[in-house]
Amino acid sequence: MPFNTRSQRQLASLRRMREWHLDQALRAKVDGKKQEADFHFRYYDLLGPAVEVPQRGDRD
């Protein structure tokens, strides 16, 4: 699939969602809400592979 404007927008949306989960996880951790922090950290980790697109030079 070609890397078009739509796929760029989708990646940007996933990146924003991932950053939101990180922000929520850190806030929950500071507030002492371990279960909530774990939930958001889990989703932050799960979204990582979806937004970490290898650059042309990174492929071996």
N, C-alpha and C positions, 0 to 999 in steps of 0.2 A: 504494500500500500504506500503510495507516495506521501511524503511528509508535507501536507498542505496546511492551509490556514486553519481548517477545522481541527485537525489533529494537534496543531500548536495551541489552539484555544483549550482543547481537552486536557492537554498536558499542563497548561497554566492553571486550569481549574483544579486538577489533581494536586498540583504543588501547593496551591492555596489551602486545600483541604488538609493536606499533610501538615503544613505549618500550623493550621488551626488546632489540629490534634496535639501537636507538640506544645503549643501555648497552653491549651487546656490541661495537659498532663502536668506541666510545670506548676501551674496555678494550684491544681489539686494536691500536688506533692507539698507545696508550701503550706497549704491549708490543713495538711495532715490527713487527707482523704486518699489513703493508699489504694483502695479498690478502684476508685475513679481514675486515679493517676495510672494505674496498671492498664485499665481499659484504653485510655487515650494513647499511652505508649505503644500498646499492641497495634492499634490502628496506624499509628505513625510508622511503625516498622513494616507493617503489611503494605502500605502505600509506597514505600521506598523503591522497590523494584519497578513499579509502574512509572515512576517519574525520572528514574536515573537512566536516561538514554545514553548509551555509549557514543562517544565522539568518534569521528572517522579514524583517528590515530590510535584509539583505545582497543580496537579489534585485533586479536592475534590469530 
